[in-house]
């Protein structure tokens, strides 16, 4: 894991103090160890974990400045990308959001305290927390497994005007971006650019979406409603209506 991480950091041109590299490694090792008794990740090989979890997360350091920013990691799962980013940039004000209580409890009571990493923990569904944490964050990042149009409706309401949503995607990034163009517009966003990184022999994409306006109050809708009638179906959604 260490050899792969160090080689990847050099390839990405990311420089970190040795002590932060060691802490990132300790977190990666803790995830794999806990994974033996809790379903955290399908990746069990240390080198693959370094590439697909640690380096994938740390690539966001090359996308936007993170120092002093507030970042919400939506659908954090085992703590990616938020925890490696917080370790790499300690001034980052990190909040982790996930609906799976066991994973969040492990992060809050075991993993992060042992590493001396501070974060805020939000356990529940994004569409529920968006009501109380609306437009509160400089940055929102997500590797959640959902199509971009759905992910935008979950994440953009959390971003304040002038902030950014960083959607971490793979090979279908361009297709999803085209599909989500209507959703991005309705939710107060504006696509800015795509940052691409070669990690683990594949291209990893980060879609950078700038929050240029306010998100209408009716969004996000319930998850069932989002799936039933996604905002990508632009001609069937009214900008300021009830979503019917």
C-alpha positions in Angstrom: 0.0 0.0 0.0 2.8 2.4 0.9 4.8 1.8 -2.3 1.7 2.3 -4.5 0.6 5.4 -2.6 4.0 7.1 -2.8 4.3 6.3 -6.5 0.8 7.6 -7.2 1.4 10.8 -5.3 4.5 11.5 -7.3 2.6 10.7 -10.6 -0.2 13.1 -9.5 2.4 15.7 -8.4 1.0 15.9 -4.9 3.5 16.7 -2.1 2.6 15.8 1.4 4.7 15.8 4.6 5.8 12.3 5.6 3.7 12.3 8.7 0.5 13.0 6.7 1.3 10.2 4.3 1.7 7.8 7.2 -1.6 8.9 8.6 -3.3 8.3 5.3 -1.8 4.9 5.2 -2.9 4.1 8.7 -6.5 5.0 7.7 -6.3 2.8 4.6 -5.0 -0.1 6.7 -7.7 0.5 9.3 -10.4 0.3 6.6 -9.1 -3.0 5.2 -8.8 -4.4 8.8 -12.3 -3.4 9.7 -13.6 -4.7 6.4 -12.9 -8.2 7.7 -15.9 -7.9 10.0 -17.9 -5.1 8.5 -18.9 -4.5 4.8 -16.9 -1.3 4.0 -15.5 -2.0 0.6 -15.3 -4.6 -2.1 -11.6 -3.8 -2.5 -9.4 -6.0 -0.3 -6.0 -5.8 -2.0 -3.8 -3.1 -0.3 -2.3 -1.8 -3.6 -5.7 -1.5 -5.1 -7.0 0.2 -2.0 -4.2 2.7 -2.3 -5.1 3.5 -5.9 -8.9 3.3 -5.9 -9.6 4.7 -2.5 -6.6 6.8 -1.2 -5.2 8.3 -4.5 -8.7 8.7 -6.0 -9.7 10.8 -2.9 -6.4 12.8 -2.8 -6.7 13.7 -6.5 -9.2 16.4 -5.4 -6.3 18.3 -4.0 -5.4 19.1 -7.6 -8.9 20.3 -8.5 -9.5 23.2 -6.2 -7.8 24.8 -3.1 -9.1 23.2 0.0 -7.3 25.1 2.8 -9.8 26.6 5.2 -12.8 25.5 3.3 -15.9 23.6 4.6 -16.5 20.3 2.8 -19.4 17.9 3.0 -18.7 14.4 1.8 -22.1 13.0 0.7 -22.4 9.2 0.8 -19.0 8.9 2.5 -19.3 5.1 3.1 -15.9 4.1 4.6 -14.8 7.8 4.7 -13.8 8.5 1.1 -13.0 11.0 -0.2 -13.4 13.1 2.9 -11.0 11.5 5.4 -7.9 11.3 3.2 -8.5 15.0 2.2 -8.8 16.1 5.8 -5.6 14.3 6.7 -3.8 15.9 3.7 -5.2 19.4 4.5 -5.8 19.7 8.2 -7.4 23.2 7.9 -10.3 21.6 5.9 -13.5 21.7 7.9 -14.9 18.3 7.1 -18.5 16.9 7.5 -19.3 13.3 6.6 -22.8 12.3 5.6 -24.0 8.7 5.2 -27.2 6.8 5.9 -25.5 3.6 7.2 -25.3 4.0 11.0 -22.7 1.2 11.6 -20.1 2.7 9.3 -20.6 6.2 10.7 -20.3 4.9 14.2 -17.0 3.2 13.4 -15.7 6.4 11.8 -16.8 8.5 14.7 -15.9 6.4 17.7 -12.9 4.3 16.4 -11.2 5.2 13.2 -10.9 8.9 13.3 -10.3 9.3 17.1 -7.4 6.8 16.8 -5.9 8.9 14.0 -6.5 12.3 15.7 -8.7 13.4 12.8 -11.6 15.8 13.5 -14.9 15.7 11.5 -18.6 16.3 11.9 -20.8 13.3 11.5 -24.3 13.4 9.9 -26.1 10.1 9.9 -29.2 9.9 7.7 -30.4 10.6 4.1 -29.0 13.5 2.2 -32.5 14.7 1.1 -33.5 15.0 4.8 -30.4 16.8 5.9 -30.7 19.3 3.0 -33.6 20.9 4.8 -31.5 21.8 7.9 -28.0 22.3 6.2 -29.2 24.1 3.1 -26.4 26.1 1.2 -24.1 25.8 4.2 -20.9 24.5 2.6 -18.1 25.8 0.4 -17.6 22.4 -1.2 -19.6 19.2 -1.6 -17.9 16.1 -2.9 -19.3 12.7 -3.6 -18.3 9.3 -5.0 -21.8 8.0 -4.4 -23.1 5.4 -6.9 -25.9 7.4 -8.5 -26.4 9.0 -11.9 -25.2 12.6 -12.1 -28.7 14.0 -12.5 -29.8 12.3 -9.2 -26.5 13.2 -7.5 -26.9 16.8 -8.4 -30.3 17.0 -6.8 -28.9 15.4 -3.6 -25.7 17.5 -3.4 -26.2 21.0 -5.0 -28.7 22.1 -2.3 -25.9 21.9 0.3 -23.6 24.2 -1.6 -23.8 28.0 -1.0 -23.7 30.4 -3.9 -20.2 30.7 -5.2 -19.2 27.2 -3.9 -18.6 24.0 -5.8 -19.9 20.5 -6.2 -17.2 18.0 -7.1 -18.8 14.9 -8.7 -16.3 12.0 -8.9 -17.1 9.8 -11.9 -15.5 7.2 -14.2 -15.8 6.3 -17.8 -19.4 7.5 -18.3 -18.7 11.0 -17.0 -19.4 12.8 -20.3 -22.5 10.8 -21.0 -23.9 11.6 -17.5 -22.9 15.3 -17.8 -25.0 15.6 -21.0 -27.9 13.8 -19.3 -27.7 16.1 -16.2 -27.4 19.4 -18.0 -31.0 20.3 -17.2 -30.8 19.3 -13.6 -27.6 21.4 -13.1 -29.3 24.4 -14.5 -32.5 24.0 -12.5 -30.6 23.5 -9.2 -28.6 26.7 -9.5 -25.4 25.2 -10.9 -23.2 25.8 -13.9 -20.8 23.1 -15.3 -17.3 24.6 -15.2 -14.8 21.9 -16.3 -13.7 18.3 -16.0 -10.5 17.3 -14.3 -9.2 13.9 -15.4 -6.6 11.7 -13.6 -5.2 8.3 -14.6 -5.4 6.1 -11.5 -5.1 2.3 -11.5 -4.9 2.2 -15.2 -8.2 4.0 -15.7 -9.3 7.6 -16.2 -11.0 9.0 -13.2 -13.0 12.2 -13.8 -14.0 15.0 -11.4 -16.9 17.1 -12.8 -16.5 20.6 -11.4 -19.9 22.3 -11.0 -20.1 25.9 -9.8 -23.0 27.1 -7.7 -24.0 30.3 -9.4 -27.6 30.7 -8.1 -29.9 29.5 -5.4 -31.5 26.1 -5.4 -35.3 26.3 -5.6 -36.9 25.3 -2.3 -38.7 22.2 -3.7 -35.4 20.4 -4.2 -34.3 17.9 -3.2 -37.4 15.8 -3.6 -37.8 12.4 -2.0 -35.5 9.7 -3.4 -38.4 7.8 -4.8 -39.6 10.9 -6.6 -36.2 11.6 -8.0 -35.9 8.1 -9.4 -39.4 8.2 -10.8 -39.0 11.5 -12.5 -35.4 12.6 -12.7 -34.6 16.2 -13.6 -32.9 15.0 -16.8 -36.4 14.8 -18.2 -36.3 18.6 -18.6 -39.5 19.0 -20.7 -41.5 17.2 -18.1 -40.3 19.2 -15.1 -41.4 22.8 -14.3 -38.6 25.0 -13.0 -40.7 26.5 -10.2 -43.5 24.0 -10.0 -44.2 21.0 -7.8 -42.2 18.6 -9.9 -45.2 17.2 -11.7 
